[in-house]
């Protein structure tokens, strides 16, 4: 059985050297400290039944060594996963985003693009400004309200008005 006094003595005696030992394997000082603390935490949890076969020092250094190896394996797995994710995302962008952009560009003929531009140009100034901030620049209604220093209700009404006017303008243009 490990008493509180004995545990504190072991902690004071070995913590610094164990952290330096962990740093030999890990470049991250915080991770090294966390591993050493974890070893001491586990020692504290099993203090009632703990009887090391070898010396306490060799037990602690072995525990830190194996925790460092596990940490490095975990980091390698995370790195490989992130690399895979990045590669998958790059492939997605390369093959699908280009297709989507081409599809959207071809969706509207030059004539319909001109009609939409004309409909936007015909909107009242404030209505046009709010509509473009929303649709062209992708701002949310709250962001537009803050940017233009107007109420959220005004933004919502102006966007509704813009959509209604554009619908009617585009129906007439057909």
DATA-V949209 format. One record per residue. N is the residue number from 1. PSI is psi in whole degrees, -180 to 180 (999 if undefined). Layout:
N;PSI  N;PSI
This chain:
1;140  2;118  3;165  4;-43  5;-44  6;-41  7;-47  8;-39  9;-45  10;-42  11;-51  12;-37  13;-35  14;-15  15;-52  16;-46  17;-34  18;-39  19;-41  20;-39  21;-44  22;-34  23;-22  24;-28  25;-31  26;140  27;-18  28;112  29;-39  30;-41  31;-40  32;-45  33;-40  34;-40  35;-45  36;-43  37;-38  38;-40  39;-45  40;-36  41;-45  42;-38  43;-43  44;-40  45;-34  46;24  47;-31  48;-33  49;10  50;124  51;93  52;142  53;-39  54;-164  55;159  56;-40  57;-48  58;-36  59;-49  60;-44  61;-37  62;-43  63;-44  64;-42  65;-51  66;-34  67;-38  68;-43  69;-44  70;-41  71;-45  72;-39  73;-44  74;-44  75;-40  76;-42  77;-44  78;-43  79;-47  80;-40  81;-45  82;-40  83;-43  84;-44  85;-43  86;-44  87;-42  88;-43  89;-39  90;-43  91;-43  92;-49  93;-46  94;-46  95;-39  96;-40  97;-41  98;-41  99;-43  100;-44  101;-45  102;-40  103;-46  104;-39  105;-36  106;-12  107;-40  108;134  109;168  110;-35  111;-46  112;-33  113;-42  114;-38  115;-41  116;-43  117;-41  118;-41  119;-41  120;-42  121;-29  122;-9  123;149  124;155  125;-56  126;-40  127;-44  128;-45  129;-47  130;-42  131;-45  132;-39  133;-35  134;-54  135;-41  136;-42  137;-6  138;22  139;147  140;161  141;-43  142;-40  143;-40  144;-45  145;-44  146;-43  147;-44  148;-3  149;49  150;172  151;158  152;-37  153;-41  154;-43  155;-48  156;-43  157;-40  158;-37  159;-43  160;-43  161;-43  162;-45  163;-41  164;-47  165;-40  166;-39  167;-48  168;-38  169;-42  170;-30  171;-42  172;-37  173;-20  174;999
